[in-house]
Amino acid sequence: MPASIDERGPRFPAALRRAGVGNDRGVETIAASPLTSFGYAASDANSPLKPYDFERRTPGPYDVVIDIAYCGVCHSDIHQARDEWHNTVWPCLPGHEIVGHVTQTGPHVTKFEVGDAVGVGCMVDSCRNCTACQAGLEQYCEGPHGFLATYNGPFKADGSNTFGGYSRNVVVHEDFVLRIPAGMDLASTAPLLCSGVTTFSPLRHWKIGAGHRVAIVGIGGLGHVAIQIAKALGADVVAVTTSPEKTADAKQFGASDVIVSTDRAAMEKHARSFDYLLSTIPDPHDINPYVQLLKRDGIMTIVGMLAPMAAPISTGELAFARRSVSVADRRHRGNARDPRLLRHARHPLARAADSPRRDQRRLRPRCQESRSLPLRDRSRERQGVNVHPQRSRHRHRG
């Protein structure tokens, strides 16, 4: 069946739910060679997602076929569908927070069986041969094309594009599939494959835990997840936001205190008091006021911000207190097939309904994203935090 976009069909997400995505349907056998699929794709930067019929590649000997139950909506999906990174290949079928069940396995697959609950993150292959891949860091693949993205990754041998999780099914090599621990809610697990690993990875890399005072800057889609992860790792967590109305939510997510960054006196009061800052602000901004919050030898990591900063970084603020700033690109987030985050995931802490920005509504009309983080809190085992919606006007604001 040739790939085609249906100009007449209904928009995501209602029709996608009718097609099966968003329903935990259990196991069903899907025929291979070729594998017919259906999803929602954008044909250009100004069009909403529309019904899209296409074929998945024929499953190979090490591949698993996954019947998609849920796929989270990531801010990256909006960037890519709107060609804001200027590298989109059309049609663009987003989605890299995929969870579902294995319906078919290749003859050489050893890690999964039909019926297993599994997940797929932001990449589905890499060169496998470079030093990064050999070290288990495929997200930093140094091969000719880097890692193969779950969607908009036209680096396959035949030159064809990849299509993501806003669809009925997906075919993935077993090495890039994650097992979801028994008992986890699939809908709540999906965001861990993107926002979860994006924030977990730098916290783990810098060995954040008990005894550390951590500031999470920006309490949006990434930030409210980061608060919960840092808290679960044992750190004392403080939220930093431009929105005073987020104070109650931030504290319920696990923050011990909230700093409103537009309050100069509050920022001065907390100067030189943090071991680590994780900035989740995706827009150009001045990081210098936040750097001043770091102690000597403190570290700040920026996630999700690819554009130039709004102001030059003051090297003096770094040098005279031996502070450091690192950047973790959203596209080079922590290894999306690293199972360690899911191994800690056991019990839901909080769920936040995120208000979509105006452009986002064209991608998912009348849809609110759920970010439920099932983590075990090491400081208070299996703590339950009440559910409260975020009241931010736009998802990308801090």
Buried (B, 14 or more C-beta within 10 A) or exposed (E): EEBEBBEEBEBBBEBBEEBBBBEEEEEEEBEBEEBEBBBBBBBEBEBBBBBBBBEBBEBEEBBBBBBBBBBBBBBBBBBBBBBBBEEBBBBBBBBBBBBBBBBBBBEEBEBBEBEBBBBBBBBBBBBEEBEBBEEEBBBBBBBEBBBBBBBBBBBBEEEEBBBBBBBBBBBBBBEBBBBBBEEBBBBBBBBBBBBBBBBBBBBBEBEBBEEBBBBBBBBBBBBBBBBBBBBBBBBBBBBBBBBEEBBEBBBBBBBEBBBBBEEEEBBEEBEEBBBBBBBBBBEEBEBBBBBBBBBEEBBBBBBBBBEEEEEEBBEEBBEEBEBBBEBBBBBBBBBBBBBEBBEBBBBBBBBBBBBBBEEBEBBBBEBEBBBBBBBBBBEEEEBEBEBBEBBBEBBBBB
